[in-house]
Amino acid sequence: MVLLDQRLLPGEVVYITYTDFRELAQAITDMVIRGAPAIGVTAAMGVAMGVERSPAKSLEEMRAEFPVICETFARTRPTAVDLFWAIERFRQKFEALARESASANGAGRLAYIRAGLVAEAKAVHQERREADERIGRFGAELLPKAGRVMTQCNAGALATGGIGTALGVIRMAVEAGHKIDVLVPETRPYLQGARLTAWELHQDGIPLTLITDNMVGHFLKTGGVGAVVVGADRIARNGDTANKIGTYGIAVLAREHQIPFYVAAPLSTIDLSIASGEQIPIEERSAEEVTHLRGVRISPDVRAAHPAFDVTPARFIAAIITERGVARAPFEESLARLAKFDA
């Protein structure tokens, strides 16, 4: 599998080829690839890679190795539910393929399972692309015909493998003729806004203004912002949404200034098994990512906190845009309805 190393953007465009599932899992941890949907796609590819390249000679050996492959990916990033969605999907697919190949001989059975999981991984990627376009079409209708839109972090092609969720909405709106200028907060400490979102929008020729995180309130108050649209890493049953740290503050400020706040995410990001955002695990990343910038210390040698995500309560969210339609409050009802709808 080939990944664009997002840690080096926009200064360098470097691709890394992975042939070992353990190295690919480490790439997720190290944020070579990031963004909840993209993590899900990568995990799908990684599990398939692990099985395809496994030295197992029998189904029994493969059954013993398969949980190890899955657990290796499960340990990478705790907040992004797409990761666990992909792993569970592949657990079920593995068992289905094992049943379907019951009449085959040992080598033939393993070949069938390996080919089936590779095909499933490709299907996940294609589904992601198609879902992004549907999210974009639904969301574009909610954006102003002209004016400013704010986003947060990076929920673009780099984060999904398609056209993006939040940026997919913006892209589809621009394609439909909306005259939009995007306000892009830098998104400390990893600078996904400054490095990645600004890069994607600039590549597409979409007007943008890069701002520091502490300018958000000023621009929501004075900058003529017509909407905020962000991605998500996990959405609870009641609509509470975990996204990159700083999103909660933007949502509160948007409410204060009567600006609609939208979340764009695939159904795989919705976790109906948890009742509220209080149950969403928040990843605590290295303090060094706060105290250092590209390996250079920017603070004294002091303790630093780095929760990678925060949770925006559902009451601040005007709508959640999915590939099956737009959910509005009460989210417990609308999200469950969209999740159960057979598309």
Secondary structure, DSSP 8 states (H G I E B T S, - for coil): -EEE-TTSTTT---EEE--SHHHHHHHHHTTSS-SHHHHHHHHHHHHHHHHHT----SHHHHHHHHHHHHHHHHTT-SS-HHHHHHHHHHHHHHHHHHHHTTTS-HHHHHHHHHHHHHHHHHHHHHHHHHHHHHHHHHHHTTS-SEEEEE--S--BHHHHSSSBSHHHHHHHHHHTT-EEEEEEE--TTTTHIIIIIHHHHHHHT--EEEE-GGGHHHHHHHS-EEEEEE--SEEETTS-EEEETTHHHHHHHHHHTT--EEEE--GGGEETTSSSGGGS---B--THHHHEETTEE-S-S-----BSEEEE-GGG-SEEEETTEEE-SSHHHHHHHHHH---
